[in-house]
Amino acid sequence: MEDFELAEWLGDTETTDEQRVALRRAAADLEGRWDDDPDADREAFTGAAQLVLGDATPESLVADWRRAQQAADDAHARMTGGIVAYYQDSTELGTAEAFGLARQTIRKALGKG
């Protein structure tokens, strides 16, 4: 990350020289990890910045991740319930089309695959 990019990202946030060095190092270490997902690059750097700037702790970052994992698990369970209910009046193919999912995913949700 170039100095001007870091300055733009930080905006009015005051930082020490050590924090700026740590942020540049984190950006360099994270660069290219998610070539196909720029959102992941941004989120990873945000986590690094939160930690370096004292806006997060290791514990709070893990707690955020655990809440997100639980939310994903809950959403998956709701989707599975919806698939089961929809399938009662449909077919595997019709359910797959309605949900925009692969038929194999539907079969798995139905306990068939």
N, CA and C atoms as a LAMMPS dump frame, in Angstrom:
ITEM: TIMESTEP
0
ITEM: NUMBER OF ATOMS
339
ITEM: BOX BOUNDS ff ff ff
-5.0000000000000000e+02 5.0000000000000000e+02
-5.0000000000000000e+02 5.0000000000000000e+02
-5.0000000000000000e+02 5.0000000000000000e+02
ITEM: ATOMS id mol type element x y z
1 1 1 N 0.853 -1.171 0
2 1 2 C 0 0 0
3 1 3 C 0.898 1.232 0
4 2 1 N 0.628 2.096 -0.961
5 2 2 C 1.394 3.333 -1.073
6 2 3 C 0.981 4.305 0.037
7 3 1 N 1.866 5.245 0.349
8 3 2 C 1.573 6.228 1.4
9 3 3 C 0.272 6.976 1.13
10 4 1 N 0.063 7.39 -0.126
11 4 2 C -1.149 8.148 -0.436
12 4 3 C -2.399 7.291 -0.262
13 5 1 N -2.293 5.982 -0.552
14 5 2 C -3.443 5.081 -0.373
15 5 3 C -3.774 4.926 1.107
16 6 1 N -2.73 4.787 1.916
17 6 2 C -2.938 4.667 3.356
18 6 3 C -3.542 5.954 3.904
19 7 1 N -3.028 7.092 3.472
20 7 2 C -3.557 8.373 3.935
21 7 3 C -5.021 8.526 3.537
22 8 1 N -5.354 8.109 2.335
23 8 2 C -6.741 8.177 1.866
24 8 3 C -7.623 7.255 2.693
25 9 1 N -7.144 6.058 2.967
26 9 2 C -7.924 5.086 3.727
27 9 3 C -8.15 5.583 5.154
28 10 1 N -7.117 6.157 5.752
29 10 2 C -7.207 6.615 7.138
30 10 3 C -8.044 7.881 7.285
31 11 1 N -8.072 8.713 6.255
32 11 2 C -8.818 9.961 6.361
33 11 3 C -8.247 10.839 7.462
34 12 1 N -9.105 11.27 8.389
35 12 2 C -8.689 12.16 9.478
36 12 3 C -8.157 11.412 10.703
37 13 1 N -8.078 10.101 10.632
38 13 2 C -7.618 9.31 11.769
39 13 3 C -6.163 9.625 12.077
40 14 1 N -5.911 9.971 13.323
41 14 2 C -4.528 10.255 13.721
42 14 3 C -3.831 8.934 14.052
43 15 1 N -2.611 8.805 13.542
44 15 2 C -1.832 7.586 13.774
45 15 3 C -0.404 7.962 14.109
46 16 1 N 0.251 7.031 14.767
47 16 2 C 1.672 7.199 15.048
48 16 3 C 2.464 6.63 13.88
49 17 1 N 3.751 6.946 13.869
50 17 2 C 4.622 6.368 12.836
51 17 3 C 4.6 4.849 12.919
52 18 1 N 4.614 4.311 14.147
53 18 2 C 4.619 2.859 14.336
54 18 3 C 3.341 2.23 13.797
55 19 1 N 2.208 2.885 14.003
56 19 2 C 0.954 2.357 13.492
57 19 3 C 0.938 2.353 11.965
58 20 1 N 1.427 3.417 11.345
59 20 2 C 1.475 3.469 9.885
60 20 3 C 2.392 2.381 9.333
61 21 1 N 3.519 2.141 9.993
62 21 2 C 4.42 1.062 9.561
63 21 3 C 3.702 -0.28 9.683
64 22 1 N 3.018 -0.49 10.797
65 22 2 C 2.304 -1.75 11.012
66 22 3 C 1.193 -1.934 9.977
67 23 1 N 0.5 -0.864 9.637
68 23 2 C -0.569 -0.943 8.64
69 23 3 C -0.014 -1.255 7.257
70 24 1 N 1.094 -0.619 6.894
71 24 2 C 1.711 -0.918 5.585
72 24 3 C 2.174 -2.366 5.532
73 25 1 N 2.754 -2.84 6.622
74 25 2 C 3.237 -4.222 6.67
75 25 3 C 2.062 -5.204 6.562
76 26 1 N 0.98 -4.917 7.265
77 26 2 C -0.201 -5.781 7.19
78 26 3 C -0.762 -5.785 5.774
79 27 1 N -0.827 -4.604 5.158
80 27 2 C -1.338 -4.524 3.786
81 27 3 C -0.473 -5.349 2.844
82 28 1 N 0.83 -5.274 3.01
83 28 2 C 1.74 -6.048 2.147
84 28 3 C 1.565 -7.543 2.385
85 29 1 N 1.415 -7.943 3.636
86 29 2 C 1.243 -9.369 3.953
87 29 3 C -0.087 -9.916 3.433
88 30 1 N -1.103 -9.065 3.383
89 30 2 C -2.436 -9.502 2.953
90 30 3 C -2.632 -9.417 1.446
91 31 1 N -1.789 -8.662 0.774
92 31 2 C -1.961 -8.425 -0.657
93 31 3 C -2.012 -9.727 -1.452
94 32 1 N -3.05 -9.85 -2.257
95 32 2 C -3.16 -10.989 -3.152
96 32 3 C -3.693 -12.267 -2.536
97 33 1 N -4.07 -12.242 -1.279
98 33 2 C -4.603 -13.465 -0.672
99 33 3 C -5.944 -13.857 -1.257
100 34 1 N -6.744 -12.864 -1.624
101 34 2 C -8.067 -13.113 -2.176
102 34 3 C -8.166 -12.422 -3.528
103 35 1 N -7.407 -12.916 -4.488
104 35 2 C -7.39 -12.292 -5.812
105 35 3 C -8.78 -12.208 -6.429
106 36 1 N -9.629 -13.167 -6.119
107 36 2 C -10.946 -13.217 -6.739
108 36 3 C -12.029 -12.548 -5.897
109 37 1 N -11.652 -11.956 -4.754
110 37 2 C -12.652 -11.344 -3.881
111 37 3 C -12.113 -10.064 -3.255
112 38 1 N -12.294 -8.934 -3.934
113 38 2 C -11.781 -7.674 -3.403
114 38 3 C -12.423 -7.284 -2.076
115 39 1 N -13.658 -7.739 -1.838
116 39 2 C -14.289 -7.441 -0.551
117 39 3 C -13.524 -8.097 0.592
118 40 1 N -13.029 -9.296 0.364
119 40 2 C -12.261 -9.988 1.399
120 40 3 C -10.958 -9.246 1.677
121 41 1 N -10.311 -8.743 0.633
122 41 2 C -9.094 -7.944 0.84
123 41 3 C -9.392 -6.746 1.735
124 42 1 N -10.478 -6.05 1.424
125 42 2 C -10.847 -4.868 2.193
126 42 3 C -11.172 -5.23 3.637
127 43 1 N -11.921 -6.29 3.825
128 43 2 C -12.293 -6.7 5.18
129 43 3 C -11.073 -7.136 5.993
130 44 1 N -10.153 -7.838 5.339
131 44 2 C -8.942 -8.273 6.041
132 44 3 C -8.126 -7.066 6.492
133 45 1 N -7.958 -6.095 5.598
134 45 2 C -7.206 -4.906 5.987
135 45 3 C -7.942 -4.127 7.071
136 46 1 N -9.265 -4.084 6.991
137 46 2 C -10.035 -3.402 8.029
138 46 3 C -9.795 -4.047 9.389
139 47 1 N -9.788 -5.375 9.43
140 47 2 C -9.504 -6.064 10.694
141 47 3 C -8.116 -5.747 11.21
142 48 1 N -7.141 -5.728 10.308
143 48 2 C -5.782 -5.388 10.705
144 48 3 C -5.733 -3.966 11.252
145 49 1 N -6.387 -3.051 10.555
146 49 2 C -6.39 -1.654 10.984
147 49 3 C -7.089 -1.486 12.328
148 50 1 N -8.203 -2.168 12.516
149 50 2 C -8.913 -2.079 13.792
150 50 3 C -8.012 -2.509 14.937
151 51 1 N -7.272 -3.589 14.715
152 51 2 C -6.375 -4.079 15.76
153 51 3 C -5.225 -3.107 15.992
154 52 1 N -4.574 -2.671 14.925
155 52 2 C -3.421 -1.772 15.036
156 52 3 C -3.816 -0.447 15.684
157 53 1 N -5.003 0.058 15.339
158 53 2 C -5.432 1.361 15.846
159 53 3 C -6.123 1.28 17.203
160 54 1 N -6.287 0.075 17.716
161 54 2 C -6.879 -0.091 19.042
162 54 3 C -8.394 -0.077 19.054
163 55 1 N -9.017 -0.196 17.889
164 55 2 C -10.474 -0.21 17.811
165 55 3 C -11.051 -1.615 17.979
166 56 1 N -10.187 -2.609 18.018
167 56 2 C -10.609 -3.999 18.206
168 56 3 C -9.517 -4.728 18.964
169 57 1 N -9.913 -5.839 19.536
170 57 2 C -8.971 -6.734 20.218
171 57 3 C -9.03 -8.073 19.507
172 58 1 N -8.043 -8.93 19.741
173 58 2 C -8.162 -10.277 19.163
174 58 3 C -9.474 -10.949 19.57
175 59 1 N -9.854 -10.76 20.835
176 59 2 C -11.083 -11.387 21.33
177 59 3 C -12.318 -10.838 20.619
178 60 1 N -12.353 -9.529 20.373
179 60 2 C -13.544 -8.96 19.72
180 60 3 C -13.635 -9.385 18.261
181 61 1 N -12.493 -9.529 17.597
182 61 2 C -12.513 -9.991 16.206
183 61 3 C -12.996 -11.436 16.123
184 62 1 N -12.57 -12.267 17.056
185 62 2 C -13.041 -13.658 17.079
186 62 3 C -14.527 -13.709 17.423
187 63 1 N -14.955 -12.864 18.358
188 63 2 C -16.378 -12.83 18.724
189 63 3 C -17.226 -12.42 17.529
190 64 1 N -16.76 -11.437 16.756
191 64 2 C -17.483 -11.038 15.541
192 64 3 C -17.593 -12.214 14.576
193 65 1 N -16.489 -12.932 14.391
194 65 2 C -16.474 -14.083 13.48
195 65 3 C -17.442 -15.161 13.966
196 66 1 N -17.435 -15.427 15.276
197 66 2 C -18.332 -16.459 15.808
198 66 3 C -19.792 -16.071 15.623
199 67 1 N -20.122 -14.792 15.831
200 67 2 C -21.499 -14.343 15.611
201 67 3 C -21.881 -14.517 14.14
202 68 1 N -20.957 -14.192 13.25
203 68 2 C -21.237 -14.338 11.817
204 68 3 C -21.415 -15.805 11.442
205 69 1 N -20.6 -16.674 12
206 69 2 C -20.735 -18.106 11.724
207 69 3 C -22.08 -18.619 12.211
208 70 1 N -22.5 -18.186 13.407
209 70 2 C -23.794 -18.609 13.939
210 70 3 C -24.92 -18.087 13.061
211 71 1 N -24.801 -16.838 12.611
212 71 2 C -25.823 -16.274 11.723
213 71 3 C -25.893 -17.066 10.413
214 72 1 N -24.739 -17.457 9.874
215 72 2 C -24.719 -18.258 8.64
216 72 3 C -25.356 -19.629 8.878
217 73 1 N -25.041 -20.247 10.007
218 73 2 C -25.644 -21.545 10.334
219 73 3 C -27.16 -21.426 10.467
220 74 1 N -27.616 -20.362 11.119
221 74 2 C -29.055 -20.153 11.292
222 74 3 C -29.731 -19.937 9.942
223 75 1 N -29.107 -19.125 9.076
224 75 2 C -29.678 -18.871 7.747
225 75 3 C -29.731 -20.154 6.924
226 76 1 N -28.703 -20.985 7.038
227 76 2 C -28.69 -22.256 6.319
228 76 3 C -29.818 -23.16 6.805
229 77 1 N -30.032 -23.192 8.105
230 77 2 C -31.11 -24.012 8.658
231 77 3 C -32.47 -23.504 8.173
232 78 1 N -32.658 -22.169 8.154
233 78 2 C -33.929 -21.622 7.656
234 78 3 C -34.13 -21.967 6.181
235 79 1 N -33.058 -21.858 5.395
236 79 2 C -33.15 -22.191 3.977
237 79 3 C -33.514 -23.669 3.811
238 80 1 N -32.893 -24.541 4.594
239 80 2 C -33.197 -25.966 4.519
240 80 3 C -34.663 -26.222 4.844
241 81 1 N -35.16 -25.562 5.875
242 81 2 C -36.579 -25.692 6.21
243 81 3 C -37.473 -25.227 5.081
244 82 1 N -37.092 -24.137 4.457
245 82 2 C -37.856 -23.636 3.315
246 82 3 C -37.837 -24.602 2.159
247 83 1 N -36.694 -25.209 1.903
248 83 2 C -36.578 -26.197 0.816
249 83 3 C -37.495 -27.381 1.091
250 84 1 N -37.465 -27.881 2.307
251 84 2 C -38.302 -29.025 2.673
252 84 3 C -39.78 -28.682 2.496
253 85 1 N -40.181 -27.489 2.938
254 85 2 C -41.581 -27.085 2.816
255 85 3 C -41.972 -26.893 1.354
256 86 1 N -41.135 -26.258 0.559
257 86 2 C -41.438 -26.014 -0.85
258 86 3 C -41.542 -27.316 -1.623
259 87 1 N -40.665 -28.252 -1.321
260 87 2 C -40.608 -29.531 -2.042
261 87 3 C -41.891 -30.347 -1.861
262 88 1 N -42.607 -30.134 -0.765
263 88 2 C -43.832 -30.892 -0.526
264 88 3 C -44.832 -30.737 -1.666
265 89 1 N -44.81 -29.584 -2.338
266 89 2 C -45.74 -29.326 -3.445
267 89 3 C -45.001 -29.14 -4.766
268 90 1 N -43.797 -29.683 -4.864
269 90 2 C -42.999 -29.463 -6.069
270 90 3 C -42.159 -30.703 -6.358
271 91 1 N -41.185 -30.519 -7.195
272 91 2 C -40.232 -31.571 -7.541
273 91 3 C -38.839 -31.069 -7.167
274 92 1 N -37.856 -31.958 -7.248
275 92 2 C -36.487 -31.521 -6.987
276 92 3 C -36.087 -30.419 -7.958
277 93 1 N -36.384 -30.612 -9.23
278 93 2 C -36.018 -29.628 -10.242
279 93 3 C -36.758 -28.31 -10.018
280 94 1 N -38.045 -28.382 -9.737
281 94 2 C -38.827 -27.169 -9.473
282 94 3 C -38.333 -26.429 -8.251
283 95 1 N -37.956 -27.18 -7.23
284 95 2 C -37.425 -26.57 -6.006
285 95 3 C -36.074 -25.929 -6.286
286 96 1 N -35.247 -26.627 -7.05
287 96 2 C -33.934 -26.068 -7.402
288 96 3 C -34.096 -24.764 -8.172
289 97 1 N -35.02 -24.733 -9.114
290 97 2 C -35.251 -23.528 -9.899
291 97 3 C -35.795 -22.398 -9.026
292 98 1 N -36.715 -22.725 -8.137
293 98 2 C -37.313 -21.706 -7.272
294 98 3 C -36.282 -21.073 -6.343
295 99 1 N -35.356 -21.884 -5.851
296 99 2 C -34.357 -21.389 -4.904
297 99 3 C -33.083 -20.912 -5.594
298 100 1 N -32.971 -21.215 -6.892
299 100 2 C -31.766 -20.811 -7.61
300 100 3 C -30.543 -21.59 -7.166
301 101 1 N -30.759 -22.843 -6.815
302 101 2 C -29.682 -23.702 -6.327
303 101 3 C -29.546 -24.929 -7.218
304 102 1 N -28.404 -25.569 -7.142
305 102 2 C -28.181 -26.807 -7.886
306 102 3 C -29.082 -27.91 -7.323
307 103 1 N -29.488 -28.788 -8.201
308 103 2 C -30.346 -29.896 -7.772
309 103 3 C -29.673 -30.729 -6.685
310 104 1 N -28.367 -30.925 -6.769
311 104 2 C -27.653 -31.69 -5.75
312 104 3 C -27.756 -31.013 -4.378
313 105 1 N -27.746 -29.691 -4.361
314 105 2 C -27.916 -28.962 -3.1
315 105 3 C -29.301 -29.212 -2.525
316 106 1 N -30.287 -29.233 -3.398
317 106 2 C -31.664 -29.522 -2.963
318 106 3 C -31.737 -30.94 -2.412
319 107 1 N -31.152 -31.908 -3.111
320 107 2 C -31.163 -33.292 -2.647
321 107 3 C -30.507 -33.415 -1.269
322 108 1 N -29.424 -32.697 -1.089
323 108 2 C -28.745 -32.734 0.219
324 108 3 C -29.644 -32.159 1.305
325 109 1 N -30.315 -31.051 1.006
326 109 2 C -31.215 -30.453 1.984
327 109 3 C -32.376 -31.382 2.324
328 110 1 N -32.772 -32.186 1.335
329 110 2 C -33.873 -33.123 1.547
330 110 3 C -33.406 -34.426 2.198
331 111 1 N -32.125 -34.52 2.465
332 111 2 C -31.584 -35.733 3.093
333 111 3 C -31.396 -36.866 2.117
334 112 1 N -31.309 -36.558 0.842
335 112 2 C -31.169 -37.58 -0.185
336 112 3 C -29.758 -37.657 -0.756
337 113 1 N -28.91 -36.769 -0.389
338 113 2 C -27.615 -36.783 -1.057
339 113 3 C -26.541 -36.548 -0.143
